[in-house]
Amino acid sequence: MQAIVFADRVEVWNPGELPPGLTPELLRQPHGPIPRNPLIAEPLFRMKYVEKAGTGTTDMIADCLKACLPEPDFRQNGPHFVATLWRDWLTEAAMANMGLNERQKEVVLYAKRNGRITNADYQKLAGITRKTALRDLSVLVEQGAFVLVGSKRGAHYIPAKKK
């Protein structure tokens, strides 16, 4: 295992591949235990060295969102499995450098806590019109704070992982 620390993220590289039938995308959903080596996993569970098998990645996602951080990324990179934990680059100082107003800062904090925001959510949160919300959200996309996902009724905004 190797941990590499960058300014915007921490990457944990483990030799080996995911067990058959498990993909990086499936790690984001609740799933049962699929230990790479059941002969090692079973005694660790019985000794209460590990609490629950199959919940590590979903717990990581929940903990990141609780801490107002972007969800981690999981990927297979050749013979290594890589988990990337993103640091919070959208700090108060970074938002001040972008010239964001207090309303825009609040929407960034909301999106960091909840993982996403829609135009309708922003309108309710800030008590503003649809047009004002769209203008503010567009500025946040231009500044690199948000990424627009989808279009029309399904559109929502997520905090950018890095600038």
Phi, psi and omega in degrees: 000141179222132176250128180242124183259122176247170180298325185251356185197166171236128178249132177247116182256125177239133176292144178113171182245163174295151177300152179305138180090349180251131180240163176303326180292320181292339178294340181279348182253155174302135180210156179283175180289133174226074184291144176294321180228095182300332180293333177270320185295318184300309179297325179296322178292314181297327179278000181063026175285329172242140183280300183225134177271142177090003182246358186302312184287322178291327174294320178300315180299312181298318180295320178296314180295322178298326180272010180062036177248155176297155176299146177291159174254146177233135179206152173265123181239089183061234182276010182238145170260132185238128172250127180247121176255123184271138175275160180275100178271347180274063180278172177302318180295319179296319179292324177295320178296333177281347181078028181285143176278174184299322180296318179293322177298320179297320180291327176295314179298319178300313182294325178293320179291321187257353179084346181189168174207147175253168176300316180298319177300316182295319178302314180294315183300315187259352182066045183237170180281165178300319182296317179295318178299315180298318180296313179298315181295324177296320177298318180294326175291315179299323180284348180089007180281326182237158171239130177279128179242126179082188180210164179053230185295333181271002184291140171209169184239138176237150177297137178291143181288323178206158182275000000 
